[in-house]
Amino acid sequence: MSTLTNLENNTMNIHQRRRLARAEALAAEQAKESAPIILETVTEGLDKATLNNMTKSELEELGRAQFDIELDKRKTKATLVKEILKAQN
């Protein structure tokens, strides 16, 4: 969504408009990436299938929030799932 009015847009050349569009798209992407991950409170036990549907970032956040463990996202997803299941028991 461009912040320019039609008059300002008409005075810009094609390269300036493209540069502005790329900058706005990049800013929107960065805002999306920096948005905090919100996890629901887990009241019941988590099963392996539920954990496998989560991303590594979500698993890391879950480990911190629910089980007070620090997970390393450089490890495989299967390893992260095993660590959470181990902490749950």
PyMOL Python script that loads the backbone (N, CA, C, O; Angstrom):
from pymol import cmd

cmd.read_pdbstr("""\
ATOM      1  N   MET A   1       0.846  -1.163   0.000  1.00  0.00           N
ATOM      2  CA  MET A   1       0.000   0.000   0.000  1.00  0.00           C
ATOM      3  C   MET A   1       0.894   1.230   0.000  1.00  0.00           C
ATOM      4  O   MET A   1       1.611   1.486   0.968  1.00  0.00           O
ATOM      5  N   SER A   2       0.851   1.965  -1.054  1.00  0.00           N
ATOM      6  CA  SER A   2       1.724   3.112  -1.219  1.00  0.00           C
ATOM      7  C   SER A   2       1.230   4.285  -0.392  1.00  0.00           C
ATOM      8  O   SER A   2       0.028   4.491  -0.224  1.00  0.00           O
ATOM      9  N   THR A   3       2.182   5.046   0.119  1.00  0.00           N
ATOM     10  CA  THR A   3       1.842   6.193   0.947  1.00  0.00           C
ATOM     11  C   THR A   3       1.787   7.480   0.134  1.00  0.00           C
ATOM     12  O   THR A   3       1.567   8.556   0.689  1.00  0.00           O
ATOM     13  N   LEU A   4       1.985   7.376  -1.168  1.00  0.00           N
ATOM     14  CA  LEU A   4       2.000   8.565  -2.010  1.00  0.00           C
ATOM     15  C   LEU A   4       0.616   8.860  -2.570  1.00  0.00           C
ATOM     16  O   LEU A   4      -0.182   7.954  -2.810  1.00  0.00           O
ATOM     17  N   THR A   5       0.353  10.129  -2.769  1.00  0.00           N
ATOM     18  CA  THR A   5      -0.888  10.523  -3.433  1.00  0.00           C
ATOM     19  C   THR A   5      -0.706  10.362  -4.936  1.00  0.00           C
ATOM     20  O   THR A   5       0.411  10.149  -5.408  1.00  0.00           O
ATOM     21  N   ASN A   6      -1.785  10.460  -5.681  1.00  0.00           N
ATOM     22  CA  ASN A   6      -1.698  10.315  -7.142  1.00  0.00           C
ATOM     23  C   ASN A   6      -0.819  11.387  -7.763  1.00  0.00           C
ATOM     24  O   ASN A   6      -0.079  11.104  -8.706  1.00  0.00           O
ATOM     25  N   LEU A   7      -0.885  12.609  -7.256  1.00  0.00           N
ATOM     26  CA  LEU A   7      -0.087  13.699  -7.797  1.00  0.00           C
ATOM     27  C   LEU A   7       1.406  13.410  -7.602  1.00  0.00           C
ATOM     28  O   LEU A   7       2.199  13.575  -8.529  1.00  0.00           O
ATOM     29  N   GLU A   8       1.781  12.980  -6.404  1.00  0.00           N
ATOM     30  CA  GLU A   8       3.184  12.672  -6.146  1.00  0.00           C
ATOM     31  C   GLU A   8       3.633  11.469  -6.974  1.00  0.00           C
ATOM     32  O   GLU A   8       4.767  11.428  -7.452  1.00  0.00           O
ATOM     33  N   ASN A   9       2.753  10.503  -7.141  1.00  0.00           N
ATOM     34  CA  ASN A   9       3.063   9.306  -7.908  1.00  0.00           C
ATOM     35  C   ASN A   9       3.315   9.651  -9.376  1.00  0.00           C
ATOM     36  O   ASN A   9       4.178   9.044 -10.010  1.00  0.00           O
ATOM     37  N   ASN A  10       2.581  10.608  -9.918  1.00  0.00           N
ATOM     38  CA  ASN A  10       2.762  11.001 -11.316  1.00  0.00           C
ATOM     39  C   ASN A  10       4.074  11.726 -11.551  1.00  0.00           C
ATOM     40  O   ASN A  10       4.586  11.717 -12.671  1.00  0.00           O
ATOM     41  N   THR A  11       4.629  12.351 -10.529  1.00  0.00           N
ATOM     42  CA  THR A  11       5.881  13.089 -10.709  1.00  0.00           C
ATOM     43  C   THR A  11       7.103  12.187 -10.566  1.00  0.00           C
ATOM     44  O   THR A  11       8.219  12.608 -10.867  1.00  0.00           O
ATOM     45  N   MET A  12       6.905  10.962 -10.112  1.00  0.00           N
ATOM     46  CA  MET A  12       8.024  10.031  -9.963  1.00  0.00           C
ATOM     47  C   MET A  12       8.198   9.235 -11.248  1.00  0.00           C
ATOM     48  O   MET A  12       7.224   8.916 -11.931  1.00  0.00           O
ATOM     49  N   ASN A  13       9.448   8.917 -11.570  1.00  0.00           N
ATOM     50  CA  ASN A  13       9.655   8.056 -12.737  1.00  0.00           C
ATOM     51  C   ASN A  13       9.466   6.598 -12.336  1.00  0.00           C
ATOM     52  O   ASN A  13       9.303   6.287 -11.155  1.00  0.00           O
ATOM     53  N   ILE A  14       9.488   5.718 -13.309  1.00  0.00           N
ATOM     54  CA  ILE A  14       9.209   4.303 -13.066  1.00  0.00           C
ATOM     55  C   ILE A  14      10.192   3.681 -12.089  1.00  0.00           C
ATOM     56  O   ILE A  14       9.800   2.836 -11.284  1.00  0.00           O
ATOM     57  N   HIS A  15      11.445   4.071 -12.137  1.00  0.00           N
ATOM     58  CA  HIS A  15      12.465   3.512 -11.261  1.00  0.00           C
ATOM     59  C   HIS A  15      12.233   3.932  -9.818  1.00  0.00           C
ATOM     60  O   HIS A  15      12.415   3.136  -8.897  1.00  0.00           O
ATOM     61  N   GLN A  16      11.835   5.170  -9.624  1.00  0.00           N
ATOM     62  CA  GLN A  16      11.550   5.646  -8.274  1.00  0.00           C
ATOM     63  C   GLN A  16      10.338   4.925  -7.687  1.00  0.00           C
ATOM     64  O   GLN A  16      10.331   4.575  -6.507  1.00  0.00           O
ATOM     65  N   ARG A  17       9.310   4.705  -8.517  1.00  0.00           N
ATOM     66  CA  ARG A  17       8.125   4.002  -8.025  1.00  0.00           C
ATOM     67  C   ARG A  17       8.453   2.551  -7.671  1.00  0.00           C
ATOM     68  O   ARG A  17       7.973   2.035  -6.661  1.00  0.00           O
ATOM     69  N   ARG A  18       9.262   1.897  -8.490  1.00  0.00           N
ATOM     70  CA  ARG A  18       9.651   0.519  -8.198  1.00  0.00           C
ATOM     71  C   ARG A  18      10.490   0.438  -6.925  1.00  0.00           C
ATOM     72  O   ARG A  18      10.299  -0.461  -6.107  1.00  0.00           O
ATOM     73  N   ARG A  19      11.418   1.379  -6.762  1.00  0.00           N
ATOM     74  CA  ARG A  19      12.261   1.414  -5.578  1.00  0.00           C
ATOM     75  C   ARG A  19      11.408   1.593  -4.327  1.00  0.00           C
ATOM     76  O   ARG A  19      11.645   0.947  -3.306  1.00  0.00           O
ATOM     77  N   LEU A  20      10.413   2.474  -4.415  1.00  0.00           N
ATOM     78  CA  LEU A  20       9.509   2.708  -3.295  1.00  0.00           C
ATOM     79  C   LEU A  20       8.688   1.453  -2.994  1.00  0.00           C
ATOM     80  O   LEU A  20       8.505   1.099  -1.829  1.00  0.00           O
ATOM     81  N   ALA A  21       8.201   0.791  -4.019  1.00  0.00           N
ATOM     82  CA  ALA A  21       7.407  -0.425  -3.825  1.00  0.00           C
ATOM     83  C   ALA A  21       8.240  -1.518  -3.165  1.00  0.00           C
ATOM     84  O   ALA A  21       7.751  -2.221  -2.281  1.00  0.00           O
ATOM     85  N   ARG A  22       9.509  -1.670  -3.592  1.00  0.00           N
ATOM     86  CA  ARG A  22      10.386  -2.669  -2.974  1.00  0.00           C
ATOM     87  C   ARG A  22      10.663  -2.337  -1.519  1.00  0.00           C
ATOM     88  O   ARG A  22      10.675  -3.229  -0.670  1.00  0.00           O
ATOM     89  N   ALA A  23      10.886  -1.065  -1.223  1.00  0.00           N
ATOM     90  CA  ALA A  23      11.150  -0.647   0.149  1.00  0.00           C
ATOM     91  C   ALA A  23       9.940  -0.907   1.040  1.00  0.00           C
ATOM     92  O   ALA A  23      10.095  -1.348   2.179  1.00  0.00           O
ATOM     93  N   GLU A  24       8.746  -0.642   0.538  1.00  0.00           N
ATOM     94  CA  GLU A  24       7.535  -0.885   1.321  1.00  0.00           C
ATOM     95  C   GLU A  24       7.313  -2.380   1.532  1.00  0.00           C
ATOM     96  O   GLU A  24       6.902  -2.795   2.615  1.00  0.00           O
ATOM     97  N   ALA A  25       7.580  -3.192   0.513  1.00  0.00           N
ATOM     98  CA  ALA A  25       7.428  -4.642   0.644  1.00  0.00           C
ATOM     99  C   ALA A  25       8.433  -5.197   1.653  1.00  0.00           C
ATOM    100  O   ALA A  25       8.098  -6.074   2.449  1.00  0.00           O
ATOM    101  N   LEU A  26       9.654  -4.692   1.619  1.00  0.00           N
ATOM    102  CA  LEU A  26      10.674  -5.130   2.559  1.00  0.00           C
ATOM    103  C   LEU A  26      10.295  -4.752   3.984  1.00  0.00           C
ATOM    104  O   LEU A  26      10.455  -5.556   4.902  1.00  0.00           O
ATOM    105  N   ALA A  27       9.795  -3.538   4.174  1.00  0.00           N
ATOM    106  CA  ALA A  27       9.382  -3.090   5.507  1.00  0.00           C
ATOM    107  C   ALA A  27       8.239  -3.953   6.038  1.00  0.00           C
ATOM    108  O   ALA A  27       8.220  -4.297   7.220  1.00  0.00           O
ATOM    109  N   ALA A  28       7.293  -4.302   5.178  1.00  0.00           N
ATOM    110  CA  ALA A  28       6.175  -5.148   5.599  1.00  0.00           C
ATOM    111  C   ALA A  28       6.661  -6.546   5.971  1.00  0.00           C
ATOM    112  O   ALA A  28       6.175  -7.138   6.935  1.00  0.00           O
ATOM    113  N   GLU A  29       7.615  -7.074   5.211  1.00  0.00           N
ATOM    114  CA  GLU A  29       8.155  -8.404   5.497  1.00  0.00           C
ATOM    115  C   GLU A  29       8.912  -8.408   6.822  1.00  0.00           C
ATOM    116  O   GLU A  29       8.783  -9.347   7.608  1.00  0.00           O
ATOM    117  N   GLN A  30       9.694  -7.369   7.070  1.00  0.00           N
ATOM    118  CA  GLN A  30      10.447  -7.287   8.319  1.00  0.00           C
ATOM    119  C   GLN A  30       9.507  -7.142   9.511  1.00  0.00           C
ATOM    120  O   GLN A  30       9.767  -7.712  10.571  1.00  0.00           O
ATOM    121  N   ALA A  31       8.424  -6.393   9.357  1.00  0.00           N
ATOM    122  CA  ALA A  31       7.455  -6.246  10.437  1.00  0.00           C
ATOM    123  C   ALA A  31       6.786  -7.581  10.729  1.00  0.00           C
ATOM    124  O   ALA A  31       6.520  -7.905  11.886  1.00  0.00           O
ATOM    125  N   LYS A  32       6.515  -8.350   9.689  1.00  0.00           N
ATOM    126  CA  LYS A  32       5.889  -9.656   9.855  1.00  0.00           C
ATOM    127  C   LYS A  32       6.827 -10.610  10.589  1.00  0.00           C
ATOM    128  O   LYS A  32       6.394 -11.353  11.469  1.00  0.00           O
ATOM    129  N   GLU A  33       8.115 -10.591  10.228  1.00  0.00           N
ATOM    130  CA  GLU A  33       9.092 -11.479  10.848  1.00  0.00           C
ATOM    131  C   GLU A  33       9.333 -11.133  12.307  1.00  0.00           C
ATOM    132  O   GLU A  33       9.584 -12.024  13.119  1.00  0.00           O
ATOM    133  N   SER A  34       9.262  -9.860  12.652  1.00  0.00           N
ATOM    134  CA  SER A  34       9.554  -9.462  14.018  1.00  0.00           C
ATOM    135  C   SER A  34       8.331  -9.526  14.924  1.00  0.00           C
ATOM    136  O   SER A  34       8.429  -9.232  16.115  1.00  0.00           O
ATOM    137  N   ALA A  35       7.182  -9.905  14.376  1.00  0.00           N
ATOM    138  CA  ALA A  35       5.978 -10.029  15.198  1.00  0.00           C
ATOM    139  C   ALA A  35       6.174 -11.161  16.196  1.00  0.00           C
ATOM    140  O   ALA A  35       6.696 -12.216  15.836  1.00  0.00           O
ATOM    141  N   PRO A  36       5.768 -10.959  17.433  1.00  0.00           N
ATOM    142  CA  PRO A  36       5.977 -11.997  18.441  1.00  0.00           C
ATOM    143  C   PRO A  36       5.084 -13.212  18.173  1.00  0.00           C
ATOM    144  O   PRO A  36       3.961 -13.096  17.684  1.00  0.00           O
ATOM    145  N   ILE A  37       5.620 -14.350  18.508  1.00  0.00           N
ATOM    146  CA  ILE A  37       4.867 -15.586  18.361  1.00  0.00           C
ATOM    147  C   ILE A  37       4.036 -15.760  19.626  1.00  0.00           C
ATOM    148  O   ILE A  37       4.570 -15.756  20.735  1.00  0.00           O
ATOM    149  N   ILE A  38       2.742 -15.910  19.454  1.00  0.00           N
ATOM    150  CA  ILE A  38       1.852 -16.058  20.595  1.00  0.00           C
ATOM    151  C   ILE A  38       1.388 -17.510  20.641  1.00  0.00           C
ATOM    152  O   ILE A  38       0.781 -18.018  19.698  1.00  0.00           O
ATOM    153  N   LEU A  39       1.685 -18.155  21.749  1.00  0.00           N
ATOM    154  CA  LEU A  39       1.279 -19.546  21.915  1.00  0.00           C
ATOM    155  C   LEU A  39       0.164 -19.630  22.942  1.00  0.00           C
ATOM    156  O   LEU A  39       0.152 -18.898  23.932  1.00  0.00           O
ATOM    157  N   GLU A  40      -0.762 -20.526  22.691  1.00  0.00           N
ATOM    158  CA  GLU A  40      -1.824 -20.734  23.654  1.00  0.00           C
ATOM    159  C   GLU A  40      -1.278 -21.552  24.810  1.00  0.00           C
ATOM    160  O   GLU A  40      -0.332 -22.322  24.644  1.00  0.00           O
ATOM    161  N   THR A  41      -1.869 -21.386  25.964  1.00  0.00           N
ATOM    162  CA  THR A  41      -1.447 -22.144  27.124  1.00  0.00           C
ATOM    163  C   THR A  41      -1.827 -23.610  26.927  1.00  0.00           C
ATOM    164  O   THR A  41      -2.962 -23.937  26.578  1.00  0.00           O
ATOM    165  N   VAL A  42      -0.870 -24.462  27.157  1.00  0.00           N
ATOM    166  CA  VAL A  42      -1.097 -25.887  26.974  1.00  0.00           C
ATOM    167  C   VAL A  42      -1.583 -26.457  28.297  1.00  0.00           C
ATOM    168  O   VAL A  42      -0.878 -26.403  29.306  1.00  0.00           O
ATOM    169  N   THR A  43      -2.789 -27.002  28.284  1.00  0.00           N
ATOM    170  CA  THR A  43      -3.332 -27.583  29.507  1.00  0.00           C
ATOM    171  C   THR A  43      -3.273 -29.095  29.465  1.00  0.00           C
ATOM    172  O   THR A  43      -3.170 -29.740  30.508  1.00  0.00           O
ATOM    173  N   GLU A  44      -3.335 -29.661  28.297  1.00  0.00           N
ATOM    174  CA  GLU A  44      -3.293 -31.109  28.134  1.00  0.00           C
ATOM    175  C   GLU A  44      -1.924 -31.499  27.583  1.00  0.00           C
ATOM    176  O   GLU A  44      -1.168 -30.651  27.108  1.00  0.00           O
ATOM    177  N   GLY A  45      -1.621 -32.781  27.653  1.00  0.00           N
ATOM    178  CA  GLY A  45      -0.364 -33.273  27.120  1.00  0.00           C
ATOM    179  C   GLY A  45      -0.288 -33.101  25.614  1.00  0.00           C
ATOM    180  O   GLY A  45      -1.289 -33.243  24.911  1.00  0.00           O
ATOM    181  N   LEU A  46       0.880 -32.801  25.134  1.00  0.00           N
ATOM    182  CA  LEU A  46       1.089 -32.655  23.694  1.00  0.00           C
ATOM    183  C   LEU A  46       1.510 -33.996  23.122  1.00  0.00           C
ATOM    184  O   LEU A  46       2.297 -34.720  23.732  1.00  0.00           O
ATOM    185  N   ASP A  47       0.986 -34.325  21.952  1.00  0.00           N
ATOM    186  CA  ASP A  47       1.407 -35.558  21.310  1.00  0.00           C
ATOM    187  C   ASP A  47       2.393 -35.234  20.191  1.00  0.00           C
ATOM    188  O   ASP A  47       2.564 -34.078  19.803  1.00  0.00           O
ATOM    189  N   LYS A  48       3.023 -36.266  19.693  1.00  0.00           N
ATOM    190  CA  LYS A  48       4.068 -36.095  18.689  1.00  0.00           C
ATOM    191  C   LYS A  48       3.533 -35.459  17.410  1.00  0.00           C
ATOM    192  O   LYS A  48       4.216 -34.642  16.793  1.00  0.00           O
ATOM    193  N   ALA A  49       2.309 -35.830  17.006  1.00  0.00           N
ATOM    194  CA  ALA A  49       1.724 -35.285  15.773  1.00  0.00           C
ATOM    195  C   ALA A  49       1.492 -33.779  15.889  1.00  0.00           C
ATOM    196  O   ALA A  49       1.748 -33.032  14.945  1.00  0.00           O
ATOM    197  N   THR A  50       1.012 -33.342  17.037  1.00  0.00           N
ATOM    198  CA  THR A  50       0.778 -31.904  17.252  1.00  0.00           C
ATOM    199  C   THR A  50       2.090 -31.137  17.194  1.00  0.00           C
ATOM    200  O   THR A  50       2.168 -30.074  16.578  1.00  0.00           O
ATOM    201  N   LEU A  51       3.109 -31.671  17.829  1.00  0.00           N
ATOM    202  CA  LEU A  51       4.410 -30.998  17.830  1.00  0.00           C
ATOM    203  C   LEU A  51       5.033 -30.974  16.442  1.00  0.00           C
ATOM    204  O   LEU A  51       5.697 -30.002  16.081  1.00  0.00           O
ATOM    205  N   ASN A  52       4.831 -32.026  15.660  1.00  0.00           N
ATOM    206  CA  ASN A  52       5.394 -32.065  14.312  1.00  0.00           C
ATOM    207  C   ASN A  52       4.745 -31.041  13.384  1.00  0.00           C
ATOM    208  O   ASN A  52       5.344 -30.650  12.382  1.00  0.00           O
ATOM    209  N   ASN A  53       3.538 -30.607  13.701  1.00  0.00           N
ATOM    210  CA  ASN A  53       2.867 -29.592  12.888  1.00  0.00           C
ATOM    211  C   ASN A  53       3.349 -28.180  13.206  1.00  0.00           C
ATOM    212  O   ASN A  53       3.004 -27.240  12.491  1.00  0.00           O
ATOM    213  N   MET A  54       4.131 -28.017  14.254  1.00  0.00           N
ATOM    214  CA  MET A  54       4.646 -26.702  14.646  1.00  0.00           C
ATOM    215  C   MET A  54       5.977 -26.433  13.941  1.00  0.00           C
ATOM    216  O   MET A  54       6.677 -27.359  13.531  1.00  0.00           O
ATOM    217  N   THR A  55       6.309 -25.152  13.809  1.00  0.00           N
ATOM    218  CA  THR A  55       7.605 -24.774  13.245  1.00  0.00           C
ATOM    219  C   THR A  55       8.673 -24.858  14.321  1.00  0.00           C
ATOM    220  O   THR A  55       8.364 -24.985  15.506  1.00  0.00           O
ATOM    221  N   LYS A  56       9.931 -24.785  13.905  1.00  0.00           N
ATOM    222  CA  LYS A  56      11.026 -24.805  14.872  1.00  0.00           C
ATOM    223  C   LYS A  56      10.933 -23.617  15.825  1.00  0.00           C
ATOM    224  O   LYS A  56      11.204 -23.755  17.018  1.00  0.00           O
ATOM    225  N   SER A  57      10.555 -22.455  15.307  1.00  0.00           N
ATOM    226  CA  SER A  57      10.423 -21.263  16.153  1.00  0.00           C
ATOM    227  C   SER A  57       9.321 -21.454  17.186  1.00  0.00           C
ATOM    228  O   SER A  57       9.470 -21.061  18.343  1.00  0.00           O
ATOM    229  N   GLU A  58       8.216 -22.057  16.763  1.00  0.00           N
ATOM    230  CA  GLU A  58       7.116 -22.310  17.702  1.00  0.00           C
ATOM    231  C   GLU A  58       7.530 -23.329  18.754  1.00  0.00           C
ATOM    232  O   GLU A  58       7.171 -23.193  19.924  1.00  0.00           O
ATOM    233  N   LEU A  59       8.280 -24.349  18.349  1.00  0.00           N
ATOM    234  CA  LEU A  59       8.761 -25.340  19.313  1.00  0.00           C
ATOM    235  C   LEU A  59       9.704 -24.698  20.323  1.00  0.00           C
ATOM    236  O   LEU A  59       9.636 -24.986  21.518  1.00  0.00           O
ATOM    237  N   GLU A  60      10.576 -23.835  19.839  1.00  0.00           N
ATOM    238  CA  GLU A  60      11.512 -23.155  20.733  1.00  0.00           C
ATOM    239  C   GLU A  60      10.755 -22.290  21.743  1.00  0.00           C
ATOM    240  O   GLU A  60      11.068 -22.306  22.933  1.00  0.00           O
ATOM    241  N   GLU A  61       9.774 -21.546  21.276  1.00  0.00           N
ATOM    242  CA  GLU A  61       8.976 -20.691  22.152  1.00  0.00           C
ATOM    243  C   GLU A  61       8.171 -21.528  23.147  1.00  0.00           C
ATOM    244  O   GLU A  61       8.053 -21.158  24.315  1.00  0.00           O
ATOM    245  N   LEU A  62       7.627 -22.636  22.698  1.00  0.00           N
ATOM    246  CA  LEU A  62       6.883 -23.535  23.583  1.00  0.00           C
ATOM    247  C   LEU A  62       7.788 -24.089  24.670  1.00  0.00           C
ATOM    248  O   LEU A  62       7.400 -24.141  25.837  1.00  0.00           O
ATOM    249  N   GLY A  63       8.980 -24.498  24.297  1.00  0.00           N
ATOM    250  CA  GLY A  63       9.932 -25.010  25.275  1.00  0.00           C
ATOM    251  C   GLY A  63      10.259 -23.981  26.344  1.00  0.00           C
ATOM    252  O   GLY A  63      10.342 -24.309  27.528  1.00  0.00           O
ATOM    253  N   ARG A  64      10.441 -22.744  25.926  1.00  0.00           N
ATOM    254  CA  ARG A  64      10.726 -21.672  26.886  1.00  0.00           C
ATOM    255  C   ARG A  64       9.531 -21.378  27.789  1.00  0.00           C
ATOM    256  O   ARG A  64       9.659 -21.297  29.011  1.00  0.00           O
ATOM    257  N   ALA A  65       8.365 -21.219  27.159  1.00  0.00           N
ATOM    258  CA  ALA A  65       7.183 -20.766  27.893  1.00  0.00           C
ATOM    259  C   ALA A  65       6.601 -21.837  28.813  1.00  0.00           C
ATOM    260  O   ALA A  65       6.248 -21.544  29.955  1.00  0.00           O
ATOM    261  N   GLN A  66       6.501 -23.061  28.333  1.00  0.00           N
ATOM    262  CA  GLN A  66       5.797 -24.093  29.093  1.00  0.00           C
ATOM    263  C   GLN A  66       6.714 -24.978  29.936  1.00  0.00           C
ATOM    264  O   GLN A  66       6.315 -25.438  31.006  1.00  0.00           O
ATOM    265  N   PHE A  67       7.925 -25.218  29.470  1.00  0.00           N
ATOM    266  CA  PHE A  67       8.771 -26.204  30.132  1.00  0.00           C
ATOM    267  C   PHE A  67      10.078 -25.628  30.671  1.00  0.00           C
ATOM    268  O   PHE A  67      10.878 -26.365  31.247  1.00  0.00           O
ATOM    269  N   ASP A  68      10.305 -24.357  30.501  1.00  0.00           N
ATOM    270  CA  ASP A  68      11.526 -23.690  30.982  1.00  0.00           C
ATOM    271  C   ASP A  68      12.796 -24.383  30.494  1.00  0.00           C
ATOM    272  O   ASP A  68      13.757 -24.552  31.244  1.00  0.00           O
ATOM    273  N   ILE A  69      12.778 -24.782  29.214  1.00  0.00           N
ATOM    274  CA  ILE A  69      13.979 -25.358  28.616  1.00  0.00           C
ATOM    275  C   ILE A  69      14.366 -24.520  27.403  1.00  0.00           C
ATOM    276  O   ILE A  69      13.514 -23.915  26.752  1.00  0.00           O
ATOM    277  N   GLU A  70      15.646 -24.493  27.115  1.00  0.00           N
ATOM    278  CA  GLU A  70      16.154 -23.753  25.968  1.00  0.00           C
ATOM    279  C   GLU A  70      16.480 -24.747  24.866  1.00  0.00           C
ATOM    280  O   GLU A  70      17.332 -25.618  25.042  1.00  0.00           O
ATOM    281  N   LEU A  71      15.805 -24.619  23.728  1.00  0.00           N
ATOM    282  CA  LEU A  71      16.038 -25.506  22.596  1.00  0.00           C
ATOM    283  C   LEU A  71      16.910 -24.814  21.564  1.00  0.00           C
ATOM    284  O   LEU A  71      16.836 -23.598  21.389  1.00  0.00           O
ATOM    285  N   ASP A  72      17.726 -25.586  20.890  1.00  0.00           N
ATOM    286  CA  ASP A  72      18.628 -25.072  19.869  1.00  0.00           C
ATOM    287  C   ASP A  72      18.000 -25.305  18.497  1.00  0.00           C
ATOM    288  O   ASP A  72      17.868 -26.451  18.066  1.00  0.00           O
ATOM    289  N   LYS A  73      17.607 -24.225  17.801  1.00  0.00           N
ATOM    290  CA  LYS A  73      16.942 -24.362  16.503  1.00  0.00           C
ATOM    291  C   LYS A  73      17.857 -24.904  15.420  1.00  0.00           C
ATOM    292  O   LYS A  73      17.390 -25.234  14.330  1.00  0.00           O
ATOM    293  N   ARG A  74      19.140 -25.003  15.693  1.00  0.00           N
ATOM    294  CA  ARG A  74      20.057 -25.569  14.701  1.00  0.00           C
ATOM    295  C   ARG A  74      19.913 -27.085  14.619  1.00  0.00           C
ATOM    296  O   ARG A  74      20.333 -27.703  13.641  1.00  0.00           O
ATOM    297  N   LYS A  75      19.321 -27.675  15.643  1.00  0.00           N
ATOM    298  CA  LYS A  75      19.088 -29.120  15.637  1.00  0.00           C
ATOM    299  C   LYS A  75      17.896 -29.427  14.741  1.00  0.00           C
ATOM    300  O   LYS A  75      17.156 -28.527  14.342  1.00  0.00           O
ATOM    301  N   THR A  76      17.720 -30.701  14.432  1.00  0.00           N
ATOM    302  CA  THR A  76      16.603 -31.087  13.574  1.00  0.00           C
ATOM    303  C   THR A  76      15.286 -30.943  14.338  1.00  0.00           C
ATOM    304  O   THR A  76      15.251 -30.937  15.568  1.00  0.00           O
ATOM    305  N   LYS A  77      14.233 -30.830  13.581  1.00  0.00           N
ATOM    306  CA  LYS A  77      12.901 -30.690  14.174  1.00  0.00           C
ATOM    307  C   LYS A  77      12.551 -31.928  15.004  1.00  0.00           C
ATOM    308  O   LYS A  77      11.946 -31.813  16.070  1.00  0.00           O
ATOM    309  N   ALA A  78      12.929 -33.096  14.518  1.00  0.00           N
ATOM    310  CA  ALA A  78      12.652 -34.334  15.250  1.00  0.00           C
ATOM    311  C   ALA A  78      13.326 -34.334  16.625  1.00  0.00           C
ATOM    312  O   ALA A  78      12.751 -34.802  17.608  1.00  0.00           O
ATOM    313  N   THR A  79      14.540 -33.808  16.679  1.00  0.00           N
ATOM    314  CA  THR A  79      15.256 -33.721  17.951  1.00  0.00           C
ATOM    315  C   THR A  79      14.561 -32.751  18.896  1.00  0.00           C
ATOM    316  O   THR A  79      14.447 -33.021  20.092  1.00  0.00           O
ATOM    317  N   LEU A  80      14.098 -31.625  18.365  1.00  0.00           N
ATOM    318  CA  LEU A  80      13.388 -30.655  19.198  1.00  0.00           C
ATOM    319  C   LEU A  80      12.108 -31.262  19.757  1.00  0.00           C
ATOM    320  O   LEU A  80      11.777 -31.055  20.925  1.00  0.00           O
ATOM    321  N   VAL A  81      11.390 -32.013  18.924  1.00  0.00           N
ATOM    322  CA  VAL A  81      10.157 -32.666  19.368  1.00  0.00           C
ATOM    323  C   VAL A  81      10.469 -33.655  20.486  1.00  0.00           C
ATOM    324  O   VAL A  81       9.760 -33.700  21.492  1.00  0.00           O
ATOM    325  N   LYS A  82      11.527 -34.448  20.317  1.00  0.00           N
ATOM    326  CA  LYS A  82      11.913 -35.419  21.350  1.00  0.00           C
ATOM    327  C   LYS A  82      12.250 -34.728  22.662  1.00  0.00           C
ATOM    328  O   LYS A  82      11.877 -35.213  23.730  1.00  0.00           O
ATOM    329  N   GLU A  83      12.951 -33.601  22.595  1.00  0.00           N
ATOM    330  CA  GLU A  83      13.326 -32.879  23.805  1.00  0.00           C
ATOM    331  C   GLU A  83      12.096 -32.340  24.530  1.00  0.00           C
ATOM    332  O   GLU A  83      12.043 -32.361  25.760  1.00  0.00           O
ATOM    333  N   ILE A  84      11.108 -31.858  23.778  1.00  0.00           N
ATOM    334  CA  ILE A  84       9.885 -31.355  24.405  1.00  0.00           C
ATOM    335  C   ILE A  84       9.095 -32.504  25.032  1.00  0.00           C
ATOM    336  O   ILE A  84       8.582 -32.379  26.144  1.00  0.00           O
ATOM    337  N   LEU A  85       9.002 -33.620  24.311  1.00  0.00           N
ATOM    338  CA  LEU A  85       8.292 -34.773  24.871  1.00  0.00           C
ATOM    339  C   LEU A  85       8.978 -35.284  26.136  1.00  0.00           C
ATOM    340  O   LEU A  85       8.316 -35.699  27.087  1.00  0.00           O
ATOM    341  N   LYS A  86      10.305 -35.251  26.137  1.00  0.00           N
ATOM    342  CA  LYS A  86      11.070 -35.685  27.323  1.00  0.00           C
ATOM    343  C   LYS A  86      10.801 -34.726  28.482  1.00  0.00           C
ATOM    344  O   LYS A  86      10.619 -35.173  29.614  1.00  0.00           O
ATOM    345  N   ALA A  87      10.774 -33.430  28.226  1.00  0.00           N
ATOM    346  CA  ALA A  87      10.522 -32.436  29.274  1.00  0.00           C
ATOM    347  C   ALA A  87       9.086 -32.517  29.787  1.00  0.00           C
ATOM    348  O   ALA A  87       8.818 -32.205  30.948  1.00  0.00           O
ATOM    349  N   GLN A  88       8.184 -32.929  28.935  1.00  0.00           N
ATOM    350  CA  GLN A  88       6.766 -33.025  29.308  1.00  0.00           C
ATOM    351  C   GLN A  88       6.562 -34.152  30.326  1.00  0.00           C
ATOM    352  O   GLN A  88       5.720 -34.032  31.217  1.00  0.00           O
ATOM    353  N   ASN A  89       7.313 -35.229  30.203  1.00  0.00           N
ATOM    354  CA  ASN A  89       7.148 -36.389  31.099  1.00  0.00           C
ATOM    355  C   ASN A  89       7.889 -36.182  32.344  1.00  0.00           C
ATOM    356  O   ASN A  89       7.873 -37.044  33.223  1.00  0.00           O
TER     357      ASN A  89
END
""", "prot")
cmd.dss("prot")
cmd.show_as("cartoon", "prot")
cmd.util.cbc("prot")
cmd.orient("prot")
